[in-house]
Amino acid sequence: MLTSKEVMQLEDFLGMEQNSVQCLNHFASTIQCKQTKQLFQQMAQKNQQHFQTLSKHLSMSQTLQ
């Protein structure tokens, strides 16, 4: 069971991951170099996975409370 402080931290991390995904996708859409574009896309996908993982932990925590 998570404390209220831990829940708030998870929510903050969710916001940061979401912002990262948006920024990385934006950069990928503006870059001409295919290799660099692909790198930004891969980074965005990884951050999206982090977002989903954190989201699951947060929803599980709220279900238990």
N, CA, C, O and CB atoms as a CASP TS submission, in Angstrom:
PFRMAT TS
TARGET T0000
AUTHOR 0000-0000-0000
METHOD Language model
MODEL 1
PARENT N/A
ATOM      1  N   MET     1       0.845  -1.175   0.000  1.00  0.00           N
ATOM      2  CA  MET     1       0.000   0.000   0.000  1.00  0.00           C
ATOM      3  C   MET     1       0.894   1.242   0.000  1.00  0.00           C
ATOM      4  O   MET     1       1.863   1.318   0.754  1.00  0.00           O
ATOM      5  CB  MET     1      -0.963  -0.004   1.223  1.00  0.00           C
ATOM      6  N   LEU     2       0.566   2.187  -0.831  1.00  0.00           N
ATOM      7  CA  LEU     2       1.369   3.394  -0.971  1.00  0.00           C
ATOM      8  C   LEU     2       0.858   4.492  -0.054  1.00  0.00           C
ATOM      9  O   LEU     2      -0.342   4.607   0.196  1.00  0.00           O
ATOM     10  CB  LEU     2       1.367   3.873  -2.420  1.00  0.00           C
ATOM     11  N   THR     3       1.778   5.286   0.435  1.00  0.00           N
ATOM     12  CA  THR     3       1.390   6.445   1.227  1.00  0.00           C
ATOM     13  C   THR     3       0.893   7.542   0.287  1.00  0.00           C
ATOM     14  O   THR     3       1.086   7.465  -0.927  1.00  0.00           O
ATOM     15  CB  THR     3       2.580   6.952   2.097  1.00  0.00           C
ATOM     16  N   SER     4       0.259   8.551   0.850  1.00  0.00           N
ATOM     17  CA  SER     4      -0.235   9.647   0.017  1.00  0.00           C
ATOM     18  C   SER     4       0.931  10.381  -0.651  1.00  0.00           C
ATOM     19  O   SER     4       0.798  10.870  -1.773  1.00  0.00           O
ATOM     20  CB  SER     4      -1.075  10.630   0.861  1.00  0.00           C
ATOM     21  N   LYS     5       2.063  10.456   0.036  1.00  0.00           N
ATOM     22  CA  LYS     5       3.248  11.098  -0.547  1.00  0.00           C
ATOM     23  C   LYS     5       3.751  10.304  -1.746  1.00  0.00           C
ATOM     24  O   LYS     5       4.121  10.889  -2.764  1.00  0.00           O
ATOM     25  CB  LYS     5       4.369  11.235   0.509  1.00  0.00           C
ATOM     26  N   GLU     6       3.768   8.984  -1.638  1.00  0.00           N
ATOM     27  CA  GLU     6       4.210   8.139  -2.744  1.00  0.00           C
ATOM     28  C   GLU     6       3.260   8.240  -3.931  1.00  0.00           C
ATOM     29  O   GLU     6       3.699   8.222  -5.081  1.00  0.00           O
ATOM     30  CB  GLU     6       4.325   6.686  -2.290  1.00  0.00           C
ATOM     31  N   VAL     7       1.973   8.345  -3.662  1.00  0.00           N
ATOM     32  CA  VAL     7       0.983   8.506  -4.736  1.00  0.00           C
ATOM     33  C   VAL     7       1.233   9.830  -5.455  1.00  0.00           C
ATOM     34  O   VAL     7       1.206   9.886  -6.684  1.00  0.00           O
ATOM     35  CB  VAL     7      -0.477   8.452  -4.170  1.00  0.00           C
ATOM     36  N   MET     8       1.476  10.893  -4.692  1.00  0.00           N
ATOM     37  CA  MET     8       1.755  12.193  -5.294  1.00  0.00           C
ATOM     38  C   MET     8       3.020  12.146  -6.147  1.00  0.00           C
ATOM     39  O   MET     8       3.070  12.749  -7.219  1.00  0.00           O
ATOM     40  CB  MET     8       1.891  13.263  -4.209  1.00  0.00           C
ATOM     41  N   GLN     9       4.039  11.434  -5.675  1.00  0.00           N
ATOM     42  CA  GLN     9       5.272  11.297  -6.446  1.00  0.00           C
ATOM     43  C   GLN     9       5.021  10.534  -7.742  1.00  0.00           C
ATOM     44  O   GLN     9       5.531  10.915  -8.795  1.00  0.00           O
ATOM     45  CB  GLN     9       6.348  10.588  -5.614  1.00  0.00           C
ATOM     46  N   LEU    10       4.248   9.472  -7.671  1.00  0.00           N
ATOM     47  CA  LEU    10       3.909   8.717  -8.883  1.00  0.00           C
ATOM     48  C   LEU    10       3.159   9.597  -9.878  1.00  0.00           C
ATOM     49  O   LEU    10       3.412   9.534 -11.081  1.00  0.00           O
ATOM     50  CB  LEU    10       3.062   7.478  -8.529  1.00  0.00           C
ATOM     51  N   GLU    11       2.245  10.411  -9.381  1.00  0.00           N
ATOM     52  CA  GLU    11       1.510  11.322 -10.261  1.00  0.00           C
ATOM     53  C   GLU    11       2.453  12.329 -10.910  1.00  0.00           C
ATOM     54  O   GLU    11       2.302  12.654 -12.088  1.00  0.00           O
ATOM     55  CB  GLU    11       0.411  12.055  -9.478  1.00  0.00           C
ATOM     56  N   ASP    12       3.429  12.827 -10.142  1.00  0.00           N
ATOM     57  CA  ASP    12       4.428  13.740 -10.702  1.00  0.00           C
ATOM     58  C   ASP    12       5.254  13.050 -11.784  1.00  0.00           C
ATOM     59  O   ASP    12       5.505  13.628 -12.842  1.00  0.00           O
ATOM     60  CB  ASP    12       5.349  14.271  -9.596  1.00  0.00           C
ATOM     61  N   PHE    13       5.673  11.820 -11.518  1.00  0.00           N
ATOM     62  CA  PHE    13       6.459  11.066 -12.498  1.00  0.00           C
ATOM     63  C   PHE    13       5.644  10.800 -13.760  1.00  0.00           C
ATOM     64  O   PHE    13       6.181  10.839 -14.867  1.00  0.00           O
ATOM     65  CB  PHE    13       6.942   9.738 -11.894  1.00  0.00           C
ATOM     66  N   LEU    14       4.350  10.531 -13.595  1.00  0.00           N
ATOM     67  CA  LEU    14       3.481  10.329 -14.748  1.00  0.00           C
ATOM     68  C   LEU    14       3.469  11.572 -15.631  1.00  0.00           C
ATOM     69  O   LEU    14       3.567  11.478 -16.854  1.00  0.00           O
ATOM     70  CB  LEU    14       2.054   9.982 -14.294  1.00  0.00           C
ATOM     71  N   GLY    15       3.350  12.718 -15.008  1.00  0.00           N
ATOM     72  CA  GLY    15       3.359  13.970 -15.763  1.00  0.00           C
ATOM     73  C   GLY    15       4.670  14.190 -16.488  1.00  0.00           C
ATOM     74  O   GLY    15       4.689  14.636 -17.635  1.00  0.00           O
ATOM     75  N   MET    16       5.770  13.874 -15.815  1.00  0.00           N
ATOM     76  CA  MET    16       7.089  14.040 -16.442  1.00  0.00           C
ATOM     77  C   MET    16       7.260  13.092 -17.628  1.00  0.00           C
ATOM     78  O   MET    16       7.783  13.484 -18.671  1.00  0.00           O
ATOM     79  CB  MET    16       8.206  13.797 -15.413  1.00  0.00           C
ATOM     80  N   GLU    17       6.823  11.863 -17.466  1.00  0.00           N
ATOM     81  CA  GLU    17       6.926  10.899 -18.566  1.00  0.00           C
ATOM     82  C   GLU    17       6.062  11.336 -19.746  1.00  0.00           C
ATOM     83  O   GLU    17       6.475  11.230 -20.901  1.00  0.00           O
ATOM     84  CB  GLU    17       6.509   9.490 -18.093  1.00  0.00           C
ATOM     85  N   GLN    18       4.866  11.826 -19.447  1.00  0.00           N
ATOM     86  CA  GLN    18       3.974  12.281 -20.506  1.00  0.00           C
ATOM     87  C   GLN    18       4.593  13.462 -21.259  1.00  0.00           C
ATOM     88  O   GLN    18       4.536  13.514 -22.488  1.00  0.00           O
ATOM     89  CB  GLN    18       2.604  12.674 -19.922  1.00  0.00           C
ATOM     90  N   ASN    19       5.179  14.399 -20.529  1.00  0.00           N
ATOM     91  CA  ASN    19       5.846  15.536 -21.168  1.00  0.00           C
ATOM     92  C   ASN    19       7.028  15.075 -22.015  1.00  0.00           C
ATOM     93  O   ASN    19       7.256  15.595 -23.107  1.00  0.00           O
ATOM     94  CB  ASN    19       6.318  16.543 -20.111  1.00  0.00           C
ATOM     95  N   SER    20       7.769  14.111 -21.515  1.00  0.00           N
ATOM     96  CA  SER    20       8.917  13.591 -22.255  1.00  0.00           C
ATOM     97  C   SER    20       8.482  12.962 -23.571  1.00  0.00           C
ATOM     98  O   SER    20       9.099  13.189 -24.612  1.00  0.00           O
ATOM     99  CB  SER    20       9.677  12.567 -21.412  1.00  0.00           C
ATOM    100  N   VAL    21       7.412  12.168 -23.517  1.00  0.00           N
ATOM    101  CA  VAL    21       6.903  11.521 -24.731  1.00  0.00           C
ATOM    102  C   VAL    21       6.505  12.571 -25.761  1.00  0.00           C
ATOM    103  O   VAL    21       6.836  12.450 -26.941  1.00  0.00           O
ATOM    104  CB  VAL    21       5.697  10.610 -24.401  1.00  0.00           C
ATOM    105  N   GLN    22       5.800  13.591 -25.316  1.00  0.00           N
ATOM    106  CA  GLN    22       5.364  14.647 -26.229  1.00  0.00           C
ATOM    107  C   GLN    22       6.559  15.375 -26.849  1.00  0.00           C
ATOM    108  O   GLN    22       6.586  15.614 -28.056  1.00  0.00           O
ATOM    109  CB  GLN    22       4.464  15.647 -25.490  1.00  0.00           C
ATOM    110  N   CYS    23       7.540  15.725 -26.025  1.00  0.00           N
ATOM    111  CA  CYS    23       8.725  16.433 -26.530  1.00  0.00           C
ATOM    112  C   CYS    23       9.514  15.572 -27.511  1.00  0.00           C
ATOM    113  O   CYS    23       9.915  16.043 -28.576  1.00  0.00           O
ATOM    114  CB  CYS    23       9.631  16.855 -25.367  1.00  0.00           C
ATOM    115  N   LEU    24       9.732  14.320 -27.154  1.00  0.00           N
ATOM    116  CA  LEU    24      10.508  13.433 -28.017  1.00  0.00           C
ATOM    117  C   LEU    24       9.804  13.202 -29.347  1.00  0.00           C
ATOM    118  O   LEU    24      10.446  13.173 -30.397  1.00  0.00           O
ATOM    119  CB  LEU    24      10.758  12.099 -27.319  1.00  0.00           C
ATOM    120  N   ASN    25       8.484  13.039 -29.305  1.00  0.00           N
ATOM    121  CA  ASN    25       7.727  12.878 -30.560  1.00  0.00           C
ATOM    122  C   ASN    25       7.786  14.153 -31.398  1.00  0.00           C
ATOM    123  O   ASN    25       7.880  14.087 -32.624  1.00  0.00           O
ATOM    124  CB  ASN    25       6.254  12.510 -30.262  1.00  0.00           C
ATOM    125  N   HIS    26       7.731  15.295 -30.750  1.00  0.00           N
ATOM    126  CA  HIS    26       7.841  16.557 -31.478  1.00  0.00           C
ATOM    127  C   HIS    26       9.206  16.652 -32.162  1.00  0.00           C
ATOM    128  O   HIS    26       9.293  16.983 -33.344  1.00  0.00           O
ATOM    129  CB  HIS    26       7.628  17.757 -30.525  1.00  0.00           C
ATOM    130  N   PHE    27      10.268  16.362 -31.411  1.00  0.00           N
ATOM    131  CA  PHE    27      11.607  16.419 -31.994  1.00  0.00           C
ATOM    132  C   PHE    27      11.737  15.448 -33.159  1.00  0.00           C
ATOM    133  O   PHE    27      12.316  15.779 -34.194  1.00  0.00           O
ATOM    134  CB  PHE    27      12.665  16.112 -30.933  1.00  0.00           C
ATOM    135  N   ALA    28      11.191  14.244 -32.981  1.00  0.00           N
ATOM    136  CA  ALA    28      11.266  13.239 -34.053  1.00  0.00           C
ATOM    137  C   ALA    28      10.554  13.719 -35.310  1.00  0.00           C
ATOM    138  O   ALA    28      10.970  13.404 -36.425  1.00  0.00           O
ATOM    139  CB  ALA    28      10.658  11.908 -33.586  1.00  0.00           C
ATOM    140  N   SER    29       9.497  14.471 -35.131  1.00  0.00           N
ATOM    141  CA  SER    29       8.738  14.935 -36.299  1.00  0.00           C
ATOM    142  C   SER    29       9.428  16.082 -37.026  1.00  0.00           C
ATOM    143  O   SER    29       9.107  16.362 -38.181  1.00  0.00           O
ATOM    144  CB  SER    29       7.349  15.369 -35.875  1.00  0.00           C
ATOM    145  N   THR    30      10.364  16.745 -36.368  1.00  0.00           N
ATOM    146  CA  THR    30      11.018  17.901 -36.992  1.00  0.00           C
ATOM    147  C   THR    30      12.413  17.592 -37.527  1.00  0.00           C
ATOM    148  O   THR    30      13.003  18.413 -38.229  1.00  0.00           O
ATOM    149  CB  THR    30      11.108  19.028 -35.999  1.00  0.00           C
ATOM    150  N   ILE    31      12.938  16.426 -37.202  1.00  0.00           N
ATOM    151  CA  ILE    31      14.313  16.083 -37.583  1.00  0.00           C
ATOM    152  C   ILE    31      14.326  15.413 -38.954  1.00  0.00           C
ATOM    153  O   ILE    31      13.479  14.572 -39.253  1.00  0.00           O
ATOM    154  CB  ILE    31      14.960  15.155 -36.524  1.00  0.00           C
ATOM    155  N   GLN    32      15.286  15.792 -39.774  1.00  0.00           N
ATOM    156  CA  GLN    32      15.405  15.231 -41.124  1.00  0.00           C
ATOM    157  C   GLN    32      16.224  13.939 -41.163  1.00  0.00           C
ATOM    158  O   GLN    32      15.935  13.037 -41.948  1.00  0.00           O
ATOM    159  CB  GLN    32      16.034  16.254 -42.048  1.00  0.00           C
ATOM    160  N   CYS    33      17.238  13.859 -40.318  1.00  0.00           N
ATOM    161  CA  CYS    33      18.118  12.688 -40.292  1.00  0.00           C
ATOM    162  C   CYS    33      17.333  11.455 -39.834  1.00  0.00           C
ATOM    163  O   CYS    33      16.774  11.444 -38.737  1.00  0.00           O
ATOM    164  CB  CYS    33      19.337  12.937 -39.356  1.00  0.00           C
ATOM    165  N   LYS    34      17.293  10.418 -40.675  1.00  0.00           N
ATOM    166  CA  LYS    34      16.507   9.221 -40.369  1.00  0.00           C
ATOM    167  C   LYS    34      16.981   8.511 -39.105  1.00  0.00           C
ATOM    168  O   LYS    34      16.167   8.051 -38.304  1.00  0.00           O
ATOM    169  CB  LYS    34      16.559   8.261 -41.534  1.00  0.00           C
ATOM    170  N   GLN    35      18.300   8.423 -38.928  1.00  0.00           N
ATOM    171  CA  GLN    35      18.830   7.741 -37.741  1.00  0.00           C
ATOM    172  C   GLN    35      18.466   8.479 -36.466  1.00  0.00           C
ATOM    173  O   GLN    35      18.072   7.862 -35.477  1.00  0.00           O
ATOM    174  CB  GLN    35      20.347   7.600 -37.839  1.00  0.00           C
ATOM    175  N   THR    36      18.594   9.788 -36.488  1.00  0.00           N
ATOM    176  CA  THR    36      18.272  10.586 -35.314  1.00  0.00           C
ATOM    177  C   THR    36      16.772  10.560 -35.047  1.00  0.00           C
ATOM    178  O   THR    36      16.345  10.480 -33.896  1.00  0.00           O
ATOM    179  CB  THR    36      18.758  12.030 -35.494  1.00  0.00           C
ATOM    180  N   LYS    37      15.979  10.625 -36.100  1.00  0.00           N
ATOM    181  CA  LYS    37      14.526  10.539 -35.972  1.00  0.00           C
ATOM    182  C   LYS    37      14.140   9.218 -35.313  1.00  0.00           C
ATOM    183  O   LYS    37      13.294   9.181 -34.419  1.00  0.00           O
ATOM    184  CB  LYS    37      13.844  10.675 -37.354  1.00  0.00           C
ATOM    185  N   GLN    38      14.769   8.138 -35.764  1.00  0.00           N
ATOM    186  CA  GLN    38      14.475   6.822 -35.212  1.00  0.00           C
ATOM    187  C   GLN    38      14.865   6.753 -33.731  1.00  0.00           C
ATOM    188  O   GLN    38      14.150   6.154 -32.927  1.00  0.00           O
ATOM    189  CB  GLN    38      15.212   5.734 -36.009  1.00  0.00           C
ATOM    190  N   LEU    39      15.975   7.354 -33.381  1.00  0.00           N
ATOM    191  CA  LEU    39      16.420   7.371 -31.987  1.00  0.00           C
ATOM    192  C   LEU    39      15.393   8.080 -31.101  1.00  0.00           C
ATOM    193  O   LEU    39      15.039   7.580 -30.034  1.00  0.00           O
ATOM    194  CB  LEU    39      17.795   8.059 -31.868  1.00  0.00           C
ATOM    195  N   PHE    40      14.922   9.237 -31.543  1.00  0.00           N
ATOM    196  CA  PHE    40      13.912   9.969 -30.778  1.00  0.00           C
ATOM    197  C   PHE    40      12.612   9.170 -30.672  1.00  0.00           C
ATOM    198  O   PHE    40      11.961   9.176 -29.628  1.00  0.00           O
ATOM    199  CB  PHE    40      13.640  11.333 -31.425  1.00  0.00           C
ATOM    200  N   GLN    41      12.239   8.488 -31.746  1.00  0.00           N
ATOM    201  CA  GLN    41      11.027   7.666 -31.710  1.00  0.00           C
ATOM    202  C   GLN    41      11.176   6.512 -30.719  1.00  0.00           C
ATOM    203  O   GLN    41      10.240   6.195 -29.986  1.00  0.00           O
ATOM    204  CB  GLN    41      10.708   7.119 -33.111  1.00  0.00           C
ATOM    205  N   GLN    42      12.345   5.891 -30.698  1.00  0.00           N
ATOM    206  CA  GLN    42      12.592   4.799 -29.758  1.00  0.00           C
ATOM    207  C   GLN    42      12.560   5.300 -28.318  1.00  0.00           C
ATOM    208  O   GLN    42      12.025   4.638 -27.429  1.00  0.00           O
ATOM    209  CB  GLN    42      13.940   4.133 -30.055  1.00  0.00           C
ATOM    210  N   MET    43      13.136   6.470 -28.105  1.00  0.00           N
ATOM    211  CA  MET    43      13.132   7.053 -26.762  1.00  0.00           C
ATOM    212  C   MET    43      11.701   7.380 -26.331  1.00  0.00           C
ATOM    213  O   MET    43      11.342   7.168 -25.173  1.00  0.00           O
ATOM    214  CB  MET    43      14.012   8.327 -26.717  1.00  0.00           C
ATOM    215  N   ALA    44      10.894   7.885 -27.236  1.00  0.00           N
ATOM    216  CA  ALA    44       9.494   8.200 -26.932  1.00  0.00           C
ATOM    217  C   ALA    44       8.729   6.924 -26.580  1.00  0.00           C
ATOM    218  O   ALA    44       7.918   6.921 -25.653  1.00  0.00           O
ATOM    219  CB  ALA    44       8.821   8.915 -28.131  1.00  0.00           C
ATOM    220  N   GLN    45       8.986   5.846 -27.315  1.00  0.00           N
ATOM    221  CA  GLN    45       8.316   4.574 -27.032  1.00  0.00           C
ATOM    222  C   GLN    45       8.696   4.054 -25.648  1.00  0.00           C
ATOM    223  O   GLN    45       7.848   3.547 -24.914  1.00  0.00           O
ATOM    224  CB  GLN    45       8.669   3.529 -28.104  1.00  0.00           C
ATOM    225  N   LYS    46       9.975   4.183 -25.297  1.00  0.00           N
ATOM    226  CA  LYS    46      10.443   3.715 -23.995  1.00  0.00           C
ATOM    227  C   LYS    46       9.792   4.535 -22.878  1.00  0.00           C
ATOM    228  O   LYS    46       9.380   3.983 -21.857  1.00  0.00           O
ATOM    229  CB  LYS    46      11.988   3.805 -23.906  1.00  0.00           C
ATOM    230  N   ASN    47       9.702   5.838 -23.073  1.00  0.00           N
ATOM    231  CA  ASN    47       9.062   6.675 -22.067  1.00  0.00           C
ATOM    232  C   ASN    47       7.566   6.365 -21.972  1.00  0.00           C
ATOM    233  O   ASN    47       6.987   6.444 -20.888  1.00  0.00           O
ATOM    234  CB  ASN    47       9.280   8.159 -22.391  1.00  0.00           C
ATOM    235  N   GLN    48       6.941   6.017 -23.092  1.00  0.00           N
ATOM    236  CA  GLN    48       5.535   5.625 -23.066  1.00  0.00           C
ATOM    237  C   GLN    48       5.355   4.348 -22.256  1.00  0.00           C
ATOM    238  O   GLN    48       4.370   4.202 -21.533  1.00  0.00           O
ATOM    239  CB  GLN    48       4.998   5.433 -24.494  1.00  0.00           C
ATOM    240  N   GLN    49       6.301   3.425 -22.375  1.00  0.00           N
ATOM    241  CA  GLN    49       6.257   2.200 -21.578  1.00  0.00           C
ATOM    242  C   GLN    49       6.400   2.533 -20.093  1.00  0.00           C
ATOM    243  O   GLN    49       5.708   1.949 -19.259  1.00  0.00           O
ATOM    244  CB  GLN    49       7.370   1.220 -22.022  1.00  0.00           C
ATOM    245  N   HIS    50       7.289   3.463 -19.761  1.00  0.00           N
ATOM    246  CA  HIS    50       7.456   3.892 -18.372  1.00  0.00           C
ATOM    247  C   HIS    50       6.146   4.490 -17.854  1.00  0.00           C
ATOM    248  O   HIS    50       5.717   4.207 -16.735  1.00  0.00           O
ATOM    249  CB  HIS    50       8.612   4.924 -18.250  1.00  0.00           C
ATOM    250  N   PHE    51       5.518   5.327 -18.697  1.00  0.00           N
ATOM    251  CA  PHE    51       4.245   5.944 -18.324  1.00  0.00           C
ATOM    252  C   PHE    51       3.206   4.866 -18.009  1.00  0.00           C
ATOM    253  O   PHE    51       2.508   4.949 -16.998  1.00  0.00           O
ATOM    254  CB  PHE    51       3.737   6.868 -19.456  1.00  0.00           C
ATOM    255  N   GLN    52       3.109   3.873 -18.861  1.00  0.00           N
ATOM    256  CA  GLN    52       2.116   2.810 -18.667  1.00  0.00           C
ATOM    257  C   GLN    52       2.399   2.022 -17.390  1.00  0.00           C
ATOM    258  O   GLN    52       1.474   1.664 -16.661  1.00  0.00           O
ATOM    259  CB  GLN    52       2.100   1.861 -19.878  1.00  0.00           C
ATOM    260  N   THR    53       3.668   1.755 -17.121  1.00  0.00           N
ATOM    261  CA  THR    53       4.033   1.024 -15.909  1.00  0.00           C
ATOM    262  C   THR    53       3.673   1.824 -14.665  1.00  0.00           C
ATOM    263  O   THR    53       3.079   1.288 -13.729  1.00  0.00           O
ATOM    264  CB  THR    53       5.530   0.696 -15.910  1.00  0.00           C
ATOM    265  N   LEU    54       4.030   3.103 -14.653  1.00  0.00           N
ATOM    266  CA  LEU    54       3.697   3.952 -13.512  1.00  0.00           C
ATOM    267  C   LEU    54       2.188   4.071 -13.345  1.00  0.00           C
ATOM    268  O   LEU    54       1.676   4.067 -12.226  1.00  0.00           O
ATOM    269  CB  LEU    54       4.321   5.340 -13.678  1.00  0.00           C
ATOM    270  N   SER    55       1.492   4.176 -14.450  1.00  0.00           N
ATOM    271  CA  SER    55       0.036   4.290 -14.412  1.00  0.00           C
ATOM    272  C   SER    55      -0.596   3.039 -13.796  1.00  0.00           C
ATOM    273  O   SER    55      -1.542   3.141 -13.015  1.00  0.00           O
ATOM    274  CB  SER    55      -0.518   4.523 -15.828  1.00  0.00           C
ATOM    275  N   LYS    56      -0.080   1.876 -14.141  1.00  0.00           N
ATOM    276  CA  LYS    56      -0.581   0.629 -13.560  1.00  0.00           C
ATOM    277  C   LYS    56      -0.363   0.614 -12.058  1.00  0.00           C
ATOM    278  O   LYS    56      -1.262   0.247 -11.301  1.00  0.00           O
ATOM    279  CB  LYS    56       0.103  -0.583 -14.205  1.00  0.00           C
ATOM    280  N   HIS    57       0.826   1.011 -11.621  1.00  0.00           N
ATOM    281  CA  HIS    57       1.129   1.024 -10.177  1.00  0.00           C
ATOM    282  C   HIS    57       0.207   1.990  -9.450  1.00  0.00           C
ATOM    283  O   HIS    57      -0.271   1.692  -8.355  1.00  0.00           O
ATOM    284  CB  HIS    57       2.607   1.413  -9.927  1.00  0.00           C
ATOM    285  N   LEU    58      -0.039   3.122 -10.042  1.00  0.00           N
ATOM    286  CA  LEU    58      -0.903   4.117  -9.418  1.00  0.00           C
ATOM    287  C   LEU    58      -2.337   3.611  -9.346  1.00  0.00           C
ATOM    288  O   LEU    58      -2.989   3.760  -8.313  1.00  0.00           O
ATOM    289  CB  LEU    58      -0.843   5.442 -10.189  1.00  0.00           C
ATOM    290  N   SER    59      -2.837   3.021 -10.416  1.00  0.00           N
ATOM    291  CA  SER    59      -4.220   2.536 -10.402  1.00  0.00           C
ATOM    292  C   SER    59      -4.380   1.361  -9.433  1.00  0.00           C
ATOM    293  O   SER    59      -5.415   1.235  -8.778  1.00  0.00           O
ATOM    294  CB  SER    59      -4.656   2.116 -11.819  1.00  0.00           C
ATOM    295  N   MET    60      -3.359   0.499  -9.339  1.00  0.00           N
ATOM    296  CA  MET    60      -3.402  -0.604  -8.383  1.00  0.00           C
ATOM    297  C   MET    60      -3.421  -0.064  -6.965  1.00  0.00           C
ATOM    298  O   MET    60      -4.138  -0.581  -6.109  1.00  0.00           O
ATOM    299  CB  MET    60      -2.205  -1.548  -8.582  1.00  0.00           C
ATOM    300  N   SER    61      -2.650   0.953  -6.719  1.00  0.00           N
ATOM    301  CA  SER    61      -2.583   1.550  -5.388  1.00  0.00           C
ATOM    302  C   SER    61      -3.924   2.162  -5.018  1.00  0.00           C
ATOM    303  O   SER    61      -4.372   2.017  -3.881  1.00  0.00           O
ATOM    304  CB  SER    61      -1.474   2.613  -5.322  1.00  0.00           C
ATOM    305  N   GLN    62      -4.565   2.834  -5.944  1.00  0.00           N
ATOM    306  CA  GLN    62      -5.843   3.483  -5.653  1.00  0.00           C
ATOM    307  C   GLN    62      -6.957   2.466  -5.500  1.00  0.00           C
ATOM    308  O   GLN    62      -7.932   2.721  -4.793  1.00  0.00           O
ATOM    309  CB  GLN    62      -6.197   4.476  -6.750  1.00  0.00           C
ATOM    310  N   THR    63      -6.829   1.314  -6.150  1.00  0.00           N
ATOM    311  CA  THR    63      -7.822   0.250  -6.017  1.00  0.00           C
ATOM    312  C   THR    63      -7.757  -0.353  -4.627  1.00  0.00           C
ATOM    313  O   THR    63      -8.787  -0.717  -4.060  1.00  0.00           O
ATOM    314  CB  THR    63      -7.606  -0.837  -7.081  1.00  0.00           C
ATOM    315  N   LEU    64      -6.561  -0.463  -4.074  1.00  0.00           N
ATOM    316  CA  LEU    64      -6.377  -1.073  -2.766  1.00  0.00           C
ATOM    317  C   LEU    64      -6.836  -0.165  -1.622  1.00  0.00           C
ATOM    318  O   LEU    64      -7.134  -0.641  -0.526  1.00  0.00           O
ATOM    319  CB  LEU    64      -4.926  -1.437  -2.575  1.00  0.00           C
ATOM    320  N   GLN    65      -6.891   1.128  -1.879  1.00  0.00           N
ATOM    321  CA  GLN    65      -7.232   2.044  -0.789  1.00  0.00           C
ATOM    322  C   GLN    65      -8.696   2.167  -0.591  1.00  0.00           C
ATOM    323  O   GLN    65      -9.140   2.903   0.290  1.00  0.00           O
ATOM    324  CB  GLN    65      -6.661   3.390  -1.035  1.00  0.00           C
TER
END
